[in-house]
């Protein structure tokens, strides 16, 4: 079963290395040449020793020259092997990491919500590195094993008694290594899971450092991080102890076997069952016999490491553990913005319904607002419209098409959303804007920024649009980040624009300017607004009042004031703020 699992994962991974298979073949050829030369070297070394003991200086010089030539060839082989190794490793790593990153972006948001970021960071970095390096290790040890099998045959032909002894001691070393491998494998999987949690927590520590300082929570969070570091280190220590204990037994066994080899060799020499030259040659070959079985153990270890690492990345690349977003195949280049919720229900945890049998209709080019208390489900409506989450029941229609029938581009290229806390990337201002439209001209960029009332601020910076803004826009205020996000959305020029508390961090003057910008869009775009301040949406064509996951009332501001006590109460509270 394990063997079939390895072959299955290996065949999948070969896709990512086959582009550089010529380099891999070159590496294999150089490794085999290196191994064959390494197998010949003990023979020549034995001749050097014999020439020294016999006083044959002429032959000694020739033997020494042969050793020098072989060493020179080995150094050349090593140089080319390292270059080939780097090329194969680098290309394989690029392909694997690109594939994992691509598939991570396809994951359903609920998978990101429930998993630590360390789960994905570790698999993207550590597991792909392990797999990329293992291919070369396989090639090296296979060529080494082939070479050492040739040495084994040579020893058998030279002296069968020492051949049997070498096989027995090698099997003993093999069994020790096999036991070590089994023990290590038990710890390895658990160590990876703990490492994921540690990486995720450290990531949160770095990203949340400002809030940690303000909350004066340094000690509390440091304690949690330290616990994870200690837990991870303890697992590493377990593996180290296993390796060191078994290495201790193996080293002692090697020392004892070397001593016994000499004793047996002396006995055979005394009985005229072994000549001195043969004794020296086999003594020089003896480590290669032990390395033959050590190589087999290493391959077994690499197989297990490969299965662990490949299982983890294919849980992301394939739908083995983490579910992916699903879209239809129908293409719609341009949506007009006709949105219908038909008895839609949704829950984040599969239990408590955040949206409960909700129905409403939004017509193209309308400006519509959703109002209600915190936790009523307003933001979730936007998450469902943009299909960040899939509904549990009911139907969402866009321009008469079931949302589930439309492909990703038809949905995402026709919608833009500005959230309350937009994520700003650690790029320049210009590059952050180009995420929305890769080929946008500077005129288009500046026009969008002017409409979002942020162009004057950007132009006042020393590097203007080339200014680097730090992780999550650290150099920007909350209002500036929201305005940049608004500019990013406006640059997309989508037919449907969603504002989710998008002006909440703005001062009154800037908010007024943004409201004017939104008003300029009215009639040309379908505009949906989630608002905390009702005063900002009273001019909407329609206002939906949301409570407990349902639409409890709808109409214009004037209509709702007269017919909805719930809305009237919200509005009066807003006026008194």
Secondary structure, 3 states (H helix, E strand, C coil): CHHHHHHHHHHHHHCCCHHHHHHHHHHHHHHHHHHHHHHHHHHHHHHHHHHHHHCCHHHHHHHHHHHHHHHHHHHHHHHHHHHHHHHHHHHHHHHHHHHHHHHHCCECHHHHHHCCHHHHHHHHHHHHHHHHHHHHHHHHHHHHHHHHHHHHHHHHHHCHHHHHHHHHHHHHHHHHHHHHHHHHHHHHHHHHHHHHHHHHHHHHHHHCHHHHHHCCCHHHHHHHHHHHHHHHHHHHHHHHHHHHHHHHHHHHHHHHHHHHHHHHHHHHHHCCCCCHHHHHHHHHHHHHHHHHHHHHHHHHHHHHHHHHHHHHHHHHHCCCCCCECCCCCECCCCCCCCEEEEEEEECCCCCCCCEEEEEEEECCCCEEEEECCCCCCHHHHHHHHCCCCCCCEEEEEECCEEHHHECHHHHHCCEEEECCCCCCCCCEHHHHHHCCCCCCCHHHHHHHHHHCCCHHHHHCCCCHHHCECCCCCCCCCHHHHHHHHHHHHHHHCCCEEEEECCCCCCCHHHHHHHHHHHHHHECCEEEEEECCCHHHCCCCCEEEEEECCEEEEEECHHHHHHHCHHHHHHHHHHHHC
